[in-house]
Amino acid sequence: MRTTHAKELKPVDERVTARVPTSTRSIIERAAAIYGSTINQFIVQAAVERANEVLQNIEVVKLSARDARTFLDALAKPPKPNKRLLGAVRAHGRLVESRD
């Protein structure tokens, strides 16, 4: 008898359900029809688009042109380490175990 490994299993589609008022379903049905998709396809696409917007707002840092130049200049010409930074590096070496 052959054992099936996890890599050989096909992904299972997950089901997401929601109860909505009739008026909401009607709006979604109309929009899906105009879009040329099923209600399910429309809902999934809309949810993915909104999820990406939410994640981008959290994960992407937006800088003004001036702040972006300042940041890039600091990367290109970093300041020399001061005493406090050097002390922190030494403390890190004493306190943190490396697992390389």
Legacy VTK file of the C-alpha trace (Angstrom):
# vtk DataFile Version 3.0
C-alpha trace
ASCII
DATASET POLYDATA
POINTS 100 float
0.000 0.000 0.000
1.416 3.365 -1.046
1.461 6.248 1.445
0.377 9.664 0.147
2.669 12.519 1.086
1.403 16.032 1.797
3.034 17.384 -1.375
0.937 15.014 -3.479
-2.399 16.172 -2.065
-4.432 18.600 -4.123
-5.411 21.832 -2.388
-8.955 21.886 -1.064
-11.126 24.865 -1.905
-12.333 26.565 1.243
-15.914 27.717 1.625
-16.809 31.149 3.004
-20.437 31.969 3.686
-22.256 35.109 4.741
-25.837 35.983 5.509
-26.899 39.270 3.959
-30.158 41.180 3.671
-32.140 40.669 0.462
-31.406 44.242 -0.596
-27.656 43.597 -0.324
-27.906 40.386 -2.320
-29.852 42.238 -5.033
-27.141 44.879 -5.314
-24.435 42.205 -5.524
-26.411 40.235 -8.134
-26.857 43.323 -10.304
-23.193 44.276 -10.051
-22.039 40.714 -10.781
-24.292 40.559 -13.857
-22.897 43.851 -15.161
-19.374 42.626 -14.444
-20.142 39.382 -16.290
-19.405 37.030 -13.419
-21.186 34.816 -10.973
-22.138 36.177 -7.587
-19.471 34.002 -6.000
-16.742 35.179 -8.383
-17.767 38.789 -7.864
-17.753 38.512 -4.063
-14.399 36.741 -3.967
-12.790 39.266 -6.346
-14.187 42.215 -4.395
-13.007 40.712 -1.095
-9.509 40.052 -2.443
-9.239 43.596 -3.828
-10.354 45.096 -0.510
-8.052 42.790 1.466
-5.108 43.900 -0.681
-6.001 47.555 -0.060
-6.141 46.996 3.695
-2.820 45.126 3.721
-1.128 47.729 1.537
-2.265 50.513 3.874
-0.687 48.656 6.783
2.435 47.253 5.105
3.512 50.085 2.786
5.254 53.140 4.201
4.520 56.283 2.224
7.080 59.082 2.313
7.044 62.604 0.997
9.603 63.366 -1.709
11.760 65.181 0.874
11.580 62.300 3.363
12.346 59.769 0.620
15.482 61.743 -0.368
16.563 61.935 3.285
16.069 58.178 3.698
17.950 57.328 0.493
20.783 59.698 1.424
21.093 57.981 4.817
21.309 54.598 3.070
23.913 55.854 0.610
25.977 57.704 3.240
25.234 56.229 6.655
26.555 58.142 9.674
29.434 56.684 11.657
28.323 54.663 14.692
28.292 56.680 17.916
29.254 55.421 21.404
25.707 54.409 22.308
25.321 52.300 19.168
28.685 50.618 19.706
27.694 49.889 23.322
24.408 48.399 22.161
26.239 46.134 19.700
28.552 44.920 22.480
25.584 44.337 24.809
23.794 42.415 22.074
26.850 40.208 21.650
26.838 39.414 25.372
23.107 38.946 25.782
21.909 37.258 22.598
22.906 33.747 21.608
23.560 33.303 17.889
22.287 30.119 16.223
24.198 30.332 12.955
LINES 1 101
100 0 1 2 3 4 5 6 7 8 9 10 11 12 13 14 15 16 17 18 19 20 21 22 23 24 25 26 27 28 29 30 31 32 33 34 35 36 37 38 39 40 41 42 43 44 45 46 47 48 49 50 51 52 53 54 55 56 57 58 59 60 61 62 63 64 65 66 67 68 69 70 71 72 73 74 75 76 77 78 79 80 81 82 83 84 85 86 87 88 89 90 91 92 93 94 95 96 97 98 99
